[in-house]
Amino acid sequence: MKNPSVLISGAGIAGISAAYWLRRHGFAPTVVEQAPAIREGGYKVDIRGAALDVVERMGLMEDVRRMRTHVQSGSVVNAAGKRVASMDGDTFGGRVHGDAELLRGDLHRLLYERTKEEVEYRFDDSIASLEETADGVTVTFTGGETRTFDLVVGADGMRSATRALVFGPDERFVRDLGYHVSIFTVPNHLNLDREELTYVGPGRTALTYSTAREAGAKAMFLFASESLEYDRRDRAQQERLLADTYAGEGWEVPRLLKGVSDSPDFYFDSISQVHLDRWSEGRVALLGDAACCASPASGQGTSLALVGAYVLAGELAAADGDHRAGYGAYERLMRPFAEQNQKLGPANVKRMVMRSKGQVRFSMILLTIMGRMPGKDRMMAKVIAPIHKAATAITLKDY
């Protein structure tokens, strides 16, 4: 098949990376994104293990290193703001062996700049319907246009609209881990200098951090919860849910929440994973969080997106555009890697959010003692080891 056309739904890290590699292999990718432009802001993300090899093969390693957050230290604080345990930034964030941390928005921008001249982007648009035929997939966009593509890739996140159209509703595939997360930009009223502070209360964790090249700071809230009923398009309702959950909480929580309505990049969702029996149906395949979201708690969403895009494009190229063979090989290679990384999420979030006052007290005592011990780095290395093992649990082919 000569220059097969591929529609990619979602201009996130998975979608843009797939467009890059597909174009390199001679495909003709088009990316459709419902947002009016590349999304700015967002929390800091890590590139680990095999994903570092992908970045190197894209020729982006120098840029990624330049854009690192350069967070120097991380501390756990008590209600009075006293640091009970402190570590260097890499240890606190679980980074080893050259892992790179940068802001999601910076990575988005970097990938987009690398692809915008060779890839067609359709912003402020999305897929309204799909109909597969013998020769391709007829796509009707919400803007009204209808086009036919050889293949379609859904890379539109955990709440994938493409997945819903082809595979079914979220309820069948999205598994709530029992927690919610919210993150948004706030003023740096603590004057943090590339530092992260984390406060842990019963069932509720709050943290704030500053990064290099950013005047403001980020605030992040993680809390245990039953499944919450709310309108995902109603930001004001989500803000009220967050405020009600943290009502009466100490430390800097009231001050961090005060400016939530003014933040340009408010995010609120459950901490969930995506599990499907298969990642493709006919000419449509899923990628990244749409296929195998490991949850923000895993710390591996960005790496799964980068590696998945590389493998999907490579296997389609190796199969000469035969979607049955290409999609099948992609899933066989990626699924064990994804499943190992998904195992990190439930274990990590339980360390991030303590369920009871007793657990919080015990944790604070343990952290205080550990902070004074000369061997604390070795203890943290045991915590980091499973993350590194999962991040390197795939051998990349040379396509």
C-alpha positions in Angstrom: 0.0 0.0 0.0 1.5 3.3 -1.1 1.3 6.2 1.4 -1.6 4.9 3.4 -3.7 7.7 5.0 -4.1 7.5 8.8 -6.5 9.6 10.9 -5.2 10.1 14.4 -7.8 11.3 16.9 -6.1 13.3 19.7 -3.1 15.7 19.6 -1.7 14.5 22.8 1.7 12.9 23.3 0.6 9.5 21.9 -1.2 11.0 18.9 1.6 13.5 17.9 4.3 10.8 18.4 2.3 8.4 16.2 2.0 11.1 13.5 5.8 11.6 13.7 6.7 7.9 13.3 4.0 7.2 10.7 5.2 10.1 8.6 8.8 8.7 8.9 7.6 5.4 7.6 5.9 6.9 4.6 2.3 7.1 5.8 0.1 10.2 5.4 -1.1 11.1 8.9 -3.8 13.6 9.8 -4.4 14.6 13.4 -7.8 15.8 14.6 -8.0 17.6 18.0 -11.1 19.0 19.6 -9.1 21.7 21.4 -8.4 24.9 19.4 -4.7 24.5 19.7 -2.0 22.4 21.3 -2.7 22.2 25.0 -0.4 24.2 27.2 0.3 23.7 30.9 -0.3 20.4 32.6 1.6 18.6 35.3 5.2 17.4 35.2 5.7 14.0 33.5 8.5 11.5 33.4 10.2 9.9 30.5 11.8 6.6 31.6 13.4 3.4 30.4 12.5 2.4 26.9 10.8 5.8 26.3 14.2 7.4 26.6 15.3 5.3 23.7 12.3 6.4 21.6 13.2 10.1 22.4 16.8 9.4 21.3 15.6 7.9 18.1 13.4 10.9 17.4 16.5 13.1 17.8 14.8 15.0 20.7 17.0 14.0 23.6 18.9 17.3 23.7 15.7 19.3 23.7 14.1 17.1 26.4 17.1 17.5 28.6 17.0 21.3 28.1 13.4 21.4 29.1 13.7 19.5 32.3 11.9 20.8 35.3 15.2 20.7 37.4 13.2 20.2 40.6 16.0 20.1 43.2 14.3 18.7 46.3 11.1 17.3 47.6 9.8 17.3 51.1 6.8 15.9 53.1 5.4 18.5 55.5 3.1 18.4 58.5 0.1 20.6 59.1 2.3 23.4 60.5 4.4 23.4 57.3 7.5 21.8 59.0 9.5 19.5 56.7 9.5 16.1 58.3 11.5 14.4 55.5 13.4 15.8 52.5 15.2 14.2 49.6 16.8 15.3 46.3 14.3 15.9 43.5 15.2 12.7 41.5 14.9 10.4 44.5 11.7 12.0 45.6 10.3 11.6 42.1 11.6 8.1 41.6 13.9 8.9 38.8 17.0 6.9 38.0 19.3 6.0 35.1 18.9 9.3 33.2 15.1 9.5 33.5 13.9 13.0 32.4 11.1 15.1 34.0 9.5 17.9 32.1 6.1 19.7 31.9 3.5 18.0 29.7 2.9 21.2 27.9 6.6 21.6 27.0 6.7 18.0 25.6 3.5 18.7 23.6 5.0 21.8 22.1 8.3 20.1 21.3 6.5 17.2 19.4 4.2 19.5 17.6 7.0 21.8 16.4 8.8 18.7 15.1 5.7 17.5 13.1 3.6 20.6 12.1 5.3 21.1 8.7 4.7 17.5 7.5 1.5 16.5 9.3 -2.0 17.8 8.7 -3.6 19.1 11.9 -7.3 19.8 12.3 -7.9 21.7 15.5 -11.2 22.6 17.0 -12.7 19.5 15.4 -13.4 15.9 16.3 -14.9 12.6 14.9 -18.7 12.5 14.9 -19.0 9.1 13.3 -17.1 6.3 11.7 -18.1 3.8 9.1 -15.8 1.1 7.9 -16.0 -0.1 4.4 -14.0 -2.6 2.3 -11.5 0.1 1.3 -11.2 2.3 4.3 -13.0 4.2 7.1 -15.5 6.9 6.2 -15.2 9.6 8.9 -17.7 12.4 9.5 -16.3 15.3 11.5 -18.3 17.4 13.9 -17.4 20.4 11.6 -19.5 18.7 8.9 -16.8 17.4 6.4 -16.7 13.7 5.4 -13.4 12.0 4.4 -12.2 8.5 3.9 -9.0 7.2 5.5 -7.2 3.9 5.2 -6.8 3.6 8.9 -7.9 5.3 12.1 -6.0 5.5 15.4 -7.8 6.6 18.6 -5.2 8.4 20.8 -7.7 10.6 22.6 -7.1 9.7 26.2 -8.7 7.7 29.0 -12.2 9.0 28.1 -11.6 8.2 24.4 -14.5 9.3 22.1 -13.1 7.1 19.4 -13.1 4.0 21.6 -16.7 4.8 22.6 -17.7 4.9 18.9 -16.1 1.6 18.0 -15.8 -0.5 21.2 -18.5 0.8 23.5 -19.0 3.1 26.5 -16.5 4.0 29.1 -18.2 1.9 31.8 -17.0 -1.3 30.0 -13.3 -0.4 30.1 -12.5 2.4 32.6 -11.8 0.9 36.1 -11.9 3.4 38.9 -9.1 2.8 41.5 -11.0 4.6 44.2 -9.3 8.0 44.0 -9.6 11.3 42.3 -7.0 13.8 41.2 -7.0 17.5 40.4 -4.2 19.8 39.3 -3.9 23.4 38.2 -1.6 26.4 38.0 -1.4 28.6 41.1 0.6 31.6 42.2 3.9 30.7 43.8 3.0 32.2 47.1 5.5 30.0 49.0 8.3 31.3 46.8 9.4 27.8 46.0 12.5 27.5 43.9 12.4 24.2 42.0 11.0 22.5 45.1 8.1 20.2 45.8 6.1 20.1 49.1 3.6 17.3 49.9 1.1 17.4 52.8 -0.7 14.2 53.7 -4.0 14.1 55.6 -6.4 11.2 56.2 -7.7 10.2 52.7 -6.5 13.5 51.3 -3.1 14.5 49.9 -2.1 18.0 48.6 1.1 19.1 47.1 2.6 22.1 45.3 5.8 22.5 43.3 7.7 25.0 41.2 9.8 24.2 38.1 12.5 25.8 36.1 11.4 28.5 33.6 8.0 28.8 35.3 7.0 31.9 37.3 4.0 30.2 38.9 3.5 26.9 40.6 1.3 23.8 40.3 -1.1 22.6 43.0 -2.1 18.9 43.0 -4.8 17.2 45.0 -5.2 13.4 45.4 -8.0 12.0 47.5 -9.8 8.7 48.2 -13.4 8.6 47.0 -16.2 6.5 45.9 -17.3 6.9 42.3 -18.5 10.5 42.0 -21.4 11.6 39.9 -20.7 14.9 38.1 -20.9 16.6 34.8 -17.4 16.3 33.2 -18.1 19.5 31.2 -19.1 21.5 34.3 -15.9 22.9 35.7 -17.7 24.9 38.4 -19.2 21.7 39.8 -15.8 20.0 39.9 -14.3 22.9 41.7 -17.1 22.7 44.3 -16.5 19.0 44.7 -12.8 19.7 45.3 -13.4 22.5 47.8 -16.0 20.4 49.7 -13.6 17.4 49.9 -10.8 19.6 51.4 -12.9 21.7 53.6 -11.3 22.2 57.0 -7.9 20.8 55.8 -4.8 22.5 57.2 -1.4 23.5 55.9 -1.6 25.7 52.7 -4.7 23.9 51.3 -7.2 26.8 51.7 -4.7 29.2 50.0 -4.0 26.8 47.2 -7.7 26.3 46.5 -8.5 30.0 46.7 -7.4 30.8 43.2 -8.7 27.6 41.5 -11.4 29.5 39.5 -8.7 31.8 38.0 -6.5 28.9 36.8 -6.2 28.5 33.0 -5.5 24.7 33.1 -7.8 23.1 35.7 -8.0 19.3 35.5 -10.2 17.0 37.5 -10.8 13.2 37.0 -10.8 9.9 38.6 -7.6 7.9 39.0 -8.5 5.0 36.8 -7.1 2.5 34.4 -8.3 1.2 31.0 -8.5 -2.5 30.3 -9.7 -4.0 27.0 -9.6 -7.5 25.6 -8.3 -6.1 22.3 -6.9 -2.8 21.1 -8.1 -2.9 17.5 -11.3 -3.5 15.6 -11.1 -3.7 11.8 -9.2 -0.7 10.6 -9.4 1.2 13.9 -6.7 0.8 16.6 -6.3 2.4 20.1 -3.1 3.9 21.4 -1.9 5.3 24.7 -4.4 6.0 27.5 -7.3 5.1 25.1 -5.9 1.5 25.0 -4.1 0.9 28.3 -4.2 3.9 30.6 -2.1 3.0 33.6 -3.3 6.0 35.7 -1.4 9.1 36.7 -0.3 7.1 39.8 1.8 4.8 37.8 4.1 7.6 36.6 4.3 5.8 33.2 1.5 7.3 31.1 3.9 9.4 29.0 6.4 6.6 28.5 3.6 4.2 27.4 2.4 6.8 24.9 5.9 7.3 23.4 6.7 3.6 23.2 3.3 2.6 22.0 3.4 5.2 19.2 6.9 3.9 18.1 5.8 0.3 18.1 2.4 0.9 16.4 3.9 2.9 13.5 6.9 0.5 13.2 4.7 -2.6 13.0 2.3 -1.1 10.5 5.4 -0.2 8.4 6.8 -3.7 8.8 3.5 -5.2 7.6 3.5 -2.9 4.6 0.3 -1.2 5.8 -1.6 -4.5 6.4 -3.6 -3.3 9.4 -4.5 -6.9 10.5 -0.9 -7.9 10.8 0.4 -4.6 12.0 -2.2 -4.1 14.7 -1.8 -7.7 15.9 2.0 -7.4 16.2 1.7 -4.0 17.9 -0.6 -5.4 20.6 1.5 -8.6 21.1 4.6 -6.5 21.8 2.9 -3.7 23.8 0.4 -5.5 26.0 2.9 -7.3 28.3 4.7 -4.0 28.7 1.5 -2.1 29.4 0.2 -4.6 31.9 3.5 -4.6 33.9 3.3 -0.8 34.1 -0.4 -0.9 35.0 0.5 -2.9 38.1 2.4 0.2 39.5 -0.8 2.3 39.7 -2.7 0.7 42.6 0.4 0.2 44.7 1.7 3.7 44.2 -1.5 5.5 44.9 -1.8 3.7 48.3 1.5 5.2 49.2 0.4 8.7 48.1 -2.9 8.7 50.0 -3.3 7.4 53.5 -6.7 6.2 54.4 -6.7 6.9 58.2 -5.3 9.2 60.9 -3.4 6.2 62.3 -1.7 5.6 58.9 -0.8 9.3 58.6 0.7 9.4 62.0 2.7 6.2 61.5 3.9 7.5 58.1 5.0 10.8 59.5 7.0 9.1 62.3 8.6 6.7 59.8 9.5 9.6 57.5 10.9 11.6 60.3 13.1 8.7 61.4 14.1 7.9 57.8 15.0 11.5 57.1 17.7 11.2 59.8 19.1 7.9 58.7 22.2 7.7 56.6 20.8 4.9 54.5 17.6 6.6 53.4 18.8 6.6 49.7 19.1 2.8 49.8 15.6 2.5 51.2 14.2 4.7 48.5 16.1 2.7 45.9 13.9 -0.3 46.9 10.8 1.7 46.2 12.1 3.0 42.8 13.3 -0.5 41.6 9.8 -1.7 40.5 9.3 1.5 38.5 12.6 1.1 36.6 11.9 -2.6 36.0 8.5 -1.8 34.5 9.9 1.1 32.4 12.5 -1.2 30.8 10.2 -4.2 30.3 10.3 -4.1 26.5 13.0 -4.5 23.9 12.5 -2.0 21.0 13.0 -3.2 17.5 14.9 -1.3 14.8 12.2 -0.7 12.2 
